[in-house]
């Protein structure tokens, strides 16, 4: 989606419709998208199953597709129908699914997939109430391969808020390794990421 295009307006319209689900007033920057996509190929150079949740305008989807090994299955989940349709129209090598991310187990079962190697989350975690955070994390944790990786974006301005602290605590409860990144200042708002490995079983 080129900035300044109808796609930009579609993203802003989605943010107005569902501010607690979109979370940011602008799509992810290229710098943030590339950082989120670094976990692709976490288990070598063979084909993987990669799921993106909260695909939005598709900047992160594009970075994932560029980094993915040949034969990788990329599933981009976006709840907003208009954003999902615009992302689908971009023709990226990803299956765009219009759905709530909580339906991930059913989506995987429909495709004959038991587990995924990578989950990339662009959900606005610090805007979600604690019960909703736990609900999403339970679903994602359960879908991951034992050697899989979960990565999530978090906006740096809210790093010390109670909701953000609760989110970090939930990550540490579910993963043996939680690694925060440096802040990506070339994003509006500035953002960081968490890379989470070794799901607790």
C-alpha positions in Angstrom: 0.0 0.0 0.0 1.6 3.2 -1.1 1.4 6.0 1.4 -0.8 8.9 0.4 -3.0 6.5 -1.6 -6.5 5.2 -1.1 -4.9 2.5 0.9 -3.7 5.1 3.4 -7.3 6.4 3.7 -8.6 2.8 4.2 -6.2 2.3 7.0 -7.2 5.5 8.7 -10.9 4.6 8.3 -10.2 1.3 9.9 -8.5 3.0 12.8 -11.5 5.3 13.3 -13.9 2.3 13.2 -12.0 0.2 15.6 -9.2 2.2 17.4 -8.7 -0.5 20.1 -8.1 -3.1 17.4 -6.0 -1.2 15.0 -4.0 0.6 17.7 -1.9 3.0 15.6 -2.9 5.9 13.4 -0.4 5.0 10.7 0.7 1.6 9.2 3.9 0.0 10.4 7.0 1.6 8.9 9.4 -0.4 6.7 12.0 -0.4 9.5 9.5 -1.9 12.0 8.2 -4.4 9.4 11.7 -5.7 8.7 12.5 -6.0 12.4 9.3 -8.1 13.0 10.1 -10.3 10.0 13.6 -11.2 11.2 12.2 -14.2 13.0 11.2 -15.8 9.7 13.5 -18.8 9.0 14.0 -19.2 12.7 14.2 -23.0 12.1 16.5 -23.0 9.2 16.1 -22.3 5.5 13.4 -24.9 4.7 9.7 -24.2 4.2 7.8 -23.0 7.2 4.4 -22.1 8.4 4.2 -18.4 9.2 1.2 -16.7 10.6 0.8 -12.9 10.9 -2.0 -11.6 13.1 -3.3 -8.1 12.7 -2.0 -7.8 9.1 -3.5 -4.4 8.6 -2.1 -2.5 5.6 0.3 -5.3 4.7 3.7 -3.6 5.4 4.7 -6.5 7.7 3.2 -9.1 5.4 5.4 -7.9 2.5 8.5 -8.1 4.7 7.6 -11.6 5.8 7.0 -12.8 2.2 10.3 -11.3 1.1 12.2 -13.1 3.8 10.4 -16.5 3.6 12.1 -19.5 2.1 10.5 -21.0 -1.0 7.6 -23.2 -0.2 6.7 -21.4 3.0 3.1 -21.0 3.9 2.2 -17.5 4.9 -1.2 -16.8 6.4 -2.1 -13.2 7.1 -5.1 -12.7 9.4 -6.9 -9.4 9.4 -10.2 -8.8 11.1 -11.2 -5.6 9.2 -12.9 -6.7 5.9 -11.8 -3.6 3.9 -8.2 -3.8 5.0 -8.2 -7.6 4.3 -9.6 -7.0 0.8 -7.0 -4.3 0.0 -4.2 -6.6 1.2 -5.5 -9.4 -0.9 -5.5 -7.2 -3.9 -1.8 -6.5 -3.5 -1.1 -10.1 -4.8 1.5 -10.9 -2.2 2.5 -14.6 -1.8 0.3 -14.9 1.3 -3.1 -16.2 2.1 -5.1 -13.3 3.5 -7.9 -14.5 5.8 -10.6 -12.2 7.1 -11.1 -13.4 10.7 -10.6 -12.8 14.3 -7.1 -14.1 15.4 -8.8 -16.1 18.2 -10.0 -18.5 15.5 -6.4 -19.5 14.6 -6.8 -23.1 15.8 -9.8 -23.6 13.5 -8.1 -21.9 10.6 -5.1 -24.2 11.0 -7.3 -27.3 11.2 -9.1 -26.3 8.0 -5.8 -26.3 6.2 -4.5 -29.5 7.7 -1.9 -27.7 9.8 -1.2 -28.9 13.3 1.4 -26.2 14.4 3.1 -23.1 13.1 6.8 -22.2 13.1 6.4 -18.4 13.5 3.7 -16.1 14.7 4.2 -12.4 14.0 1.8 -10.2 16.0 0.9 -6.6 15.1 -1.9 -6.5 17.6 -2.1 -3.4 19.9 -1.3 -5.4 23.1 -1.1 -2.4 25.4 -4.7 -1.4 24.5 -6.1 -4.8 25.2 -7.6 -5.6 28.6 -5.8 -8.3 30.6 -8.4 -11.0 29.9 -8.1 -10.4 26.2 -4.3 -10.4 26.3 -4.4 -13.8 28.0 -7.0 -15.2 25.6 -4.9 -14.2 22.5 -1.6 -15.5 24.1 -3.1 -18.8 25.1 -4.2 -19.4 21.5 -0.9 -18.4 20.0 1.2 -20.3 22.5 -0.9 -23.4 21.9 -0.4 -23.2 18.1 3.4 -22.8 18.2 5.8 -25.7 17.4 8.0 -26.4 20.4 10.9 -24.8 18.5 8.7 -22.0 17.2 9.0 -18.3 17.7 6.4 -15.6 18.6 7.2 -12.0 18.1 5.0 -9.0 18.9 5.2 -5.2 18.5 4.8 -2.9 21.5 4.7 0.9 21.3 7.5 2.4 23.4 5.5 5.3 24.8 3.5 2.8 26.8 6.3 0.7 28.0 5.8 1.4 31.7 2.0 1.4 31.8 0.3 -1.3 33.9 -1.1 -2.9 30.8 2.3 -3.1 29.2 3.9 -4.6 32.4 1.1 -7.2 32.5 1.8 -8.1 28.9 5.5 -8.7 29.6 4.6 -10.8 32.6 2.3 -12.9 30.5 5.1 -13.4 27.9 7.5 -14.5 30.6 4.9 -16.9 32.0 4.5 -18.6 28.6 8.1 -18.6 27.2 11.5 -19.5 28.6 13.1 -16.8 26.5 11.8 -13.3 26.0 14.1 -10.8 24.3 13.1 -7.1 23.8 14.5 -5.1 20.9 15.8 -1.6 20.8 13.2 1.0 19.9 12.5 1.6 16.2 12.4 5.4 16.1 11.5 5.4 12.4 8.0 4.4 13.2 5.0 6.5 14.2 4.6 6.0 17.1 8.1 4.6 18.0 7.9 0.9 18.7 9.9 -2.0 20.0 9.4 -5.8 19.6 9.6 -8.9 21.8 11.0 -12.1 20.4 9.8 -15.1 22.4 11.2 -18.6 22.1 10.9 -22.0 23.9 7.2 -22.1 24.7 6.6 -23.4 28.3 4.8 -26.8 28.0 
